Structures are given as structure tokens and as C-alpha cells.
Amino acid sequence: MTATWDSVCARAAELPEVTVGDHHGMGAIRFRKNVLATRPDDTVVRIMVAEEQIREAVAEFDWCTTVMWGATPSAVAVTLAEADPTVVVELLTDAWRRRAPKSMVARFDGA
């Protein structure tokens, strides 16, 4: 199975208080007002995980690259056609965990 923007959005909708919309002309997945992921084009999704997770994903998967914001790694860019959909969902969930309140994450984990 191949990861697609639609499949990523469908899985994101399973996370509490996540919406799909627009961010400066790109598709975006948000938790409240925080951007979790963007789609700059039809082939890539950028997922805003912690710097450590960016490094780990890039080291482990050849379909991941680092997105820089100035001198700081800000996201992992995932080439959807090559990506493992399970890993993409894990990265997106990790991005959500960074932004969601600890109590919400605990409830989600207990569900």
C-alpha cells in the first residue's frame, strides 16, 4: 500500500482536535492552530516532528529528507510514493503528541 495525502489526512482525522485545511496555499494538517504537516506538492508531505526524530527518520529511511527553517531542522519531508504508510502515521502521531496537552495524550493512549 502506498501513502497518499488523502490517506494521511484520513489517519490524522483519527487524532483528537485535528483538522485539515490550508497553510499558505498548501494542504495542511493542524492540531488547533499548530501546523503538524503540510503538502507542498502532490508527492511530498512535510511532518513537523522534533529535531531528534527528523535525524532518526532521515538516517533510517531513504524516502525522508530534512526540511530546514534557517539553520534549524523543522520537519521531515516524506516522499509519499516510496514511504511506508505505517511510519508516516507514526511520524504524524508524534507531531501531534508534541503539540497536544499531556492530559489529552494520556487519554488518547488509554483509549
C-alpha positions as MATLAB code, in Angstrom:
seq = 'MTATWDSVCARAAELPEVTVGDHHGMGAIRFRKNVLATRPDDTVVRIMVAEEQIREAVAEFDWCTTVMWGATPSAVAVTLAEADPTVVVELLTDAWRRRAPKSMVARFDGA';
ca = [
       0.000    0.000    0.000;
       1.246    3.482   -0.885;
       0.923    6.526    1.336;
      -1.099    9.369   -0.191;
      -2.124   12.784    1.076;
      -5.706   11.543    1.368;
      -4.676    8.501    3.408;
      -2.504   10.663    5.675;
      -5.423   13.087    6.193;
      -7.808   10.236    6.951;
      -5.491    8.877    9.634;
      -4.877   12.379   11.006;
      -8.629   12.819   11.432;
      -8.495    9.999   13.992;
      -6.374   12.195   16.290;
      -8.226   14.463   18.745;
      -8.878   18.042   17.578;
      -7.046   17.632   14.272;
      -8.292   19.423   11.173;
      -7.243   19.502    7.532;
      -7.131   22.787    5.656;
      -4.817   25.295    4.023;
      -1.493   26.812    5.055;
      -0.190   29.477    2.653;
      -1.630   27.672   -0.359;
      -0.558   24.191    0.738;
      -2.646   21.451    2.230;
      -2.120   21.349    5.985;
      -2.923   19.179    8.956;
      -3.314   21.076   12.226;
      -3.881   20.452   15.889;
      -5.841   23.503   16.963;
      -3.750   26.303   15.410;
      -0.477   24.353   15.286;
       0.630   23.003   11.921;
       1.544   19.323   12.164;
       2.133   18.642    8.470;
       1.976   20.365    5.090;
       1.762   19.217    1.497;
       3.928   21.433   -0.718;
       3.033   19.312   -3.772;
       1.351   16.016   -4.641;
       4.467   13.937   -3.970;
       5.656   15.125   -0.547;
       4.316   15.674    2.942;
       6.354   17.622    5.496;
       5.794   16.461    9.070;
       6.824   18.721   11.948;
       8.418   16.323   14.431;
      11.186   17.003   16.947;
      14.718   17.515   15.660;
      15.835   14.154   17.070;
      13.033   12.381   15.196;
      13.930   14.206   11.991;
      17.510   12.943   12.262;
      16.362    9.397   13.049;
      13.902    9.263   10.145;
      16.433   10.630    7.655;
      19.084    8.156    8.861;
      16.729    5.188    8.667;
      14.606    5.816    5.563;
      15.862    6.921    2.158;
      12.428    8.430    1.433;
      12.912   11.028    4.193;
      14.857   14.285    3.958;
      15.366   17.192    6.333;
      13.465   20.453    5.879;
      15.380   23.415    7.291;
      13.968   26.656    8.683;
      17.038   28.851    8.575;
      19.763   26.869   10.326;
      17.301   24.676   12.245;
      15.760   21.383   11.114;
      11.996   21.987   11.230;
      10.389   18.967    9.567;
      10.939   15.675    7.853;
       9.934   15.628    4.180;
       8.437   12.288    3.181;
       8.262   11.163   -0.456;
       4.803    9.602   -0.380;
       5.174    7.131   -3.261;
       8.142    5.473   -1.540;
       7.060    5.815    2.094;
       5.875    3.125    4.469;
       2.343    4.300    5.391;
       2.676    2.927    8.924;
       5.795    5.001    9.558;
       4.140    8.106    8.090;
       1.240    7.708   10.539;
       3.708    7.204   13.408;
       5.517   10.426   12.470;
       2.243   12.332   12.226;
       1.128   10.984   15.601;
       4.468   12.040   17.085;
       3.950   15.545   15.676;
       0.513   15.619   17.337;
       1.982   14.405   20.641;
       4.426   17.359   20.614;
       1.546   19.852   20.449;
      -1.292   18.224   22.376;
      -1.611   18.735   26.141;
      -0.174   15.905   28.223;
      -3.611   15.106   29.636;
      -5.039   14.718   26.123;
      -2.144   12.474   25.077;
      -2.705   10.333   28.194;
      -6.410    9.961   27.377;
      -5.577    9.087   23.767;
      -3.036    6.490   24.860;
      -5.525    4.986   27.297;
      -8.224    4.668   24.635;
];
